[in-house]
């Protein structure tokens, strides 16, 4: 198959950021040219033989020069801007240190045709022999924070072998300039609703030729600071992602599929709904879904249904849940508190109101959980018979 033509039809260019990788750069470019004609190399102020190597390819590639080293993130941002201005729809990125195999490009092409405008991430096997331990640890660290910030589990968030959907990327403000940009951009793409797809790719770590510019202490510090800000922003964007997912065809298709699964009984599925509703209202804000997941695993309930039901606490519902909990709590206390503090606020008022809310929240969560089970069970019995 002619993959150069396939990439042209997809309107996809190939970006190669590089800095002092003279040992591997030529081989990477030659390999990439076997699969694509629109190759853009960003020379990030290299001081070795990189310039001469790039000149040897003549007009076969497009070269963008940084007069000084500005960081991989800045090199990628330069490449993104060039690709967007040139009218490309996608940008496939590959590192120049030789760890990726250009022969894996067809895998990205095939996945992209099935998932238009998706973010496609190459997933390396970080457990194979020869992978530096610090790289494996750093990847697990990054994967965890990506899940916290987006709710999406990825096996490899630090891979440089990816395809970016430029239509979405053009509207994203990017802050960082070093290695942490590769985290920033995939988090923000997920927040904007980009579908994230992974494909397995091979990886090669040859200590004799590979040059890495990752500085563990300095770059981990940068990544940690970035994640701190992203977690704070996730308080806004994660609920928006959840709301968007609830209205997507894929979500309802998956939910229906989980409902009709024959391996699980209707009573267990209804229990999953009840537990999810209970945890969505239970006053453990910030930890509701995590606790719900632990309970689902412990009781061997359908995790997808439990987590879906626990999303009753999405932002538009939170004021109603809190106020409903407060009113419910008023039934069980001798002297219901004044929710609106019309006579001023004292420490005792805060204590009484909080106590009333806690009692009401636990009661409302219990009622909602039981009601969810009672309503769902007969409905599931009917639906699954059909």
Order of alpha helices (4+ residues) and beta strands (2+ residues): alpha-beta-alpha-beta-alpha-beta-alpha-beta-alpha-beta-alpha-beta-alpha-alpha-beta-alpha-alpha-alpha-alpha-alpha-alpha-alpha
